[in-house]
Amino acid sequence: LFLCVCLCRLFIRGIGVKSSVSVCVCSAGSEAKRSKKTGEKAVKEPEAPVLYEDSPDKLSTPDGRAANLKITSWNVDGLRAWVKKSGLDWVREEDPDIICLQETKCSEKALPAEITDMPEYPHKYWAASDEKEGYSGVAMLCKTKPINVTFGIGKEEHDKEGRVITAEFPSYFLVTAYVPNAGRGLVRLEYRKGWDVDFRAYLTELDQRKPLILCGDLNVAHQELDLKNPKTNRKSPGFTPEERQGFSALLAAGFVDSFRHLYPERPGAFTFWTYMMNSRSKNVGWRLDYYVLSQALLQNLCDSKIRSKAMGSDHCPITLHMTL
């Protein structure tokens, strides 16, 4: 009886005496139970963010051949704004042989001189939406001139949005793409499903001629490991079963996700963070940007990197090292 009285008094007063037996009994109970007694809401300790640290670049293949091709891809979320945020300074420091950009949101006539006049990349290619100014758009800047460059995938319904550039080099094709988003409320999910089929057919046809490297914002988090909160995003654009299956079908057609090939269990490796809720500082993100390779190029893969510390967009750049 005395023990019960002590407990009741302790709960009522909220006394924090560590030496009494009754306090020991209280301590064995959960914080949630104490909250019910006092009417106070239990405070849960916030989880420490899992910040991604890019490991040192591997500059050779497993059999010891040195890397000789460096490609960087970046969804810049508006080229003109990205240039003003010193995006080109980062590109010069990274110094890739080829830089691919997505979501440029800029017609060719409106391109800033800072990028059109870059002497480091004398061969520049642009694609933009035919119908909507400030929408979609991709670019490819090369130090070495490609054999040939094409725009789109041969389907007018897709090509009018300026989403794909393909460059042919002596031993491979390079394709940069900004894959359409399924949209808020999944209003474009059916269109996206059709895109996935047509794009896969286009890549498969290219692969029959030469192996290829596909890079860009593919707008899908393929595995649960590829986003912070998979359980609450199963009906969100970029993580629907249909979009994930579309990417699985691409891999089944003879292609490889280079990052997951090298780092199959690496957590927190994201490339996109919404501007809201301090998502980037908490690393609440998605991996939407990829290098996808033909199976035949796996022997030439050195490394696939996520440059998560590079600022200037809601995406970060990714870099690929190859021996070709």
Secondary structure, 3 states (H helix, E strand, C coil): CHHHHHHHHHHHHCCCCCCCHHHHHHHHCCHHHHHHHHCCCCCCCCCCCCCCCCCCCCCECCCCCECCEEEEEEECCCHHHHHHCCHHHHHHHHCCCEEEEECCCCCHHHCCHHHHCCCCCCEEEEECCCCCCCCCCEEEEECCCCCEEEECCCCHHHHCCCCEEEEEECCEEEEEEECCCCCHHHCCHHHHHHHHHHHHHHHHHHHCCCCEEEEEECCCCCCHHHECCCHHHCCCCCCCHHHHHHHHHHHHCCEEEHHHHHCCCCCCCCCECCCHHHHHHHCCCECCEEEEEEHHHHHHEEEEEECCCCCCCCECCEEEEECC
